[in-house]
């Protein structure tokens, strides 16, 4: 029996600019992981001034945006506010998914205060702010995720910004090892609707196949009204995650958490 066809659309925003520590790997792995389940993925790269094109605005199931240093954030800032904010606001309202890493996560908050005291206004999808401080928070990090429940996310962080979220703003999870949002309150990342912001590089998704599957499940429910488990049953899929599990356990200082 032929497998039933399912297709999703993924959009990478500023991949040539916001791609520090291999964040481009997130959309690559998302597409690979979907293929294992018999799900095809159309991918679009969106750079400056193109976010209102119909395939992006109307068809996208998930958006990706990687990290960048201050120079890269300054480069994309004007275009991001002018040409991407409204599209992403519509996506958030319509339960679409976004994964924003580090610098792009900071732009999703209320504002970023530079080391010189300059205020850079964000788009307030996450309620909180970021301040530049020293020393940098860097190293391998493990986070007990709020969703999917019981999952432990691993990655690499390297950021000078400290993000402080307002009371009531959902997070990605609780830091088990590392700094997370600010190195003080054990919080990591933020979530509003199906928009996720995090400091975890690595790339994030290849190191965290359970979280990748969680995002795939959300996308499928949004577009087709069917869960990933439903797709697995329909297409008779069996996945071997041995390689991904071994890779996670290979991070020596995080072994006890995974």
N, C-alpha and C positions, 0 to 999 in steps of 0.2 A: 504494500500500500504506500502510495506517495505521501511524503510528509506535507502537512498543511503549511502554506506560506504565510509568514508574518514579517513585517518590515517596520523598522523604526528609523527616525531621522535624528542625527546628532550634529550639533553645531559647535565649532571651536572658535572662540573669539580672540582675535589678535594672536594667533599661534606663533607668528614669527617674532613677536615682541615679548609677550608674556609666556615664557617657557623656561623659567629658571629651574635647575635641578630636574630637568626631564619631565615637566608637567604635561607635555604633549603625549606622554605615554598613557594618560588616562583615557583619552578618546580612542587610542589605538587598542588598548586592552578591552575597553567596553565593546568595541566592534568585534574583536576576537572572541570574547566571552559569549556574545550573542550568537555568533556563528556556530559555536559548539552546541547550542540549543536549536539550531535550525532557523534562527532569526537573522534576516539580512538587515544591514544598517547603511543608510545613505549618510554620508558625511559632507559637511560644508565648512570651509574655512572663511571666516568673516573678518575683514580687516577694517580699514577706515571708511566710514560713510556708506556701508552696504547693508546695514542691519534691517532695513525696511523692505528688502527684496521679498516677494511673496513666499518662496520656499522656506525662507528663514522665519519669517513672522508667523506664517499660518501652519506650517507643517512640522516644525521642530518639536521633538519629544523631550530632548535634553540638551542643555547648553553646558559647555566647558569653558573655563577661563583660568589660565595659569597665573603664576606669580612673576613678579619682576621687582627690580630694585627701584629706588626713588626716581632715577632717570627714566626708566621705562614707564613708570606710572605717570610721570609728568608728560611724556610723549603722547600717551593715549588718552589722557584725562579729558581734554576738550571734546574730542570726538565721542568718547564714552558717554559723557553727560548729554551731548546734543543728539546723538544718533542711536544710542543703545538703551538708554534708561527707559524710554517709553515702551520699547519692544519687550524688555525684560519685565517691566511692570505688568504688561498684559500676560506674559508667560506665567508670572507668579500668581496672578489672579485666576488663571485657567489651570492651575495645578501642574504646570510643566515643571521639569526638574532643572536645577542648575547646580554645578559643582564649581565653587570659586576657591582658588588656592592662594593663600598668603596675601600678596599685594592686592589681588582682585577681591579677596575677602574683606580687606580693610576698606576698599572703595564701596562695599555694600553696607558699611556701617554709617553712622551719622557724620563723623568727620575724622580726619587724621591731623594730629598736631606734630609738626616737624621739630627737629632739634633746635631750630632757630625761632620757634614759636609761631610759625605760619600755620594757619588753619586751612586745610583742604577739605571742602565739603564733599561728603559721599552722597549716596542715594537712599540711605535709611531703610533698606530692606531688613537689616538687622539693627536692633536698637542698642547702641553702644558707641564707644569712640576708641580711638587708638592714639597713643602718645609715643613718640620716639624717645627711647632711653638706652642707657648703657648699663652693663655690658650686653652684648647680643645673647639671645637665648638660642642655643644650638646643641644638636646631638640627636641621637635616636630617641624616639618617643613611643610610648604605649598608652592607649586610651581605651577605657571601658565604655563602649558605645551605648547610648540610650536606645538606638535602633540600628540594625536589628538587635533586639534584646539579647544580652549575653555575649555579643561579639566583642573582640578586642582588636582595635585598629592599631597598626604599627606604621611608622614612617620616620622621616627625618625633618627636623625643624631648624631654621636658621633665620631669625628675625630680630630686628632691633625694636620693632613696635610692640607695645603692650596694649592689648585690647581689653577694655572693661565693659562688660555688658550690663544693661539695665536689669533690674529685678523683674523676673517674669519672661525675659528673653530665653528661649530654648537654646540649648547647647548641642554639640555633637556628642559629647560625653565627658567623662571624668578622667583626669590624668592619673595614670598608675606610675609612670616614670617619665620624667622630662618636665618641661615648663608649661606648654599649652598656651592659652591666651595671654597670660601675664606673669606666670611663675609664682603667683601668690594664692589664687583661690581654687586651683586644681581644675578649673574649667578649660575645655578645649572646643574651639569652633562655635558656630551658631547655626540654628535652623529656624527658618520661617516658611511655613507651608512645605513645599518640596524643594526649597532652595537651601543649599548647604554651603557653609563657609568654613574653612579649616586652614591651619598652618602646616598640615602634613604634606610634605613633598615625598618623593621616593621612586618612581611615581606612586601615588596613593593606591589606585585601584589594583595594579598588578600584585601589590603586597597584601591586598585585602579582598580576596575573591568573594567572600561572604557579603561584604558591603556592595561590591559591584553587582552581585545578584539581586541585592535589595533594591538597587536603583533600576535594574532591568525589570523587576517585578512591578515597581511603581509605574514605569513607562507602559508596560503591557496592560495594566489595569486601566490606565488613563485612555489608551487608544482602542483597546479591544475588549475591555471588561473581563479579562481573563488573567489569572495569576501565572507566574513562572512555573509553578508546580503543574498547573493545567497544561501548559505548553509541553512540559516534559512528558506527561502522560500521553498527550495527543501524538507527539512525534517519537515516542519510545526512546528517549535519550538517556544515556548513561554517561556521567562525567567522572573522570578520574582526576582528583585534586591533589594527588600525591606530590607533584612537583611544587605546587604553590605552598603546600604545608611545609615541605622541607625548606623552601626558601625563607619562610617566616622564621623557622626554628634556627636558621643559620645566622641570625642576628644575635650574637652571643649575649649581649647585655640585656636582651629582651626575652630570652628563652623561657624564663619562669612565668612569663605573662601569657605566652601563646601555647 
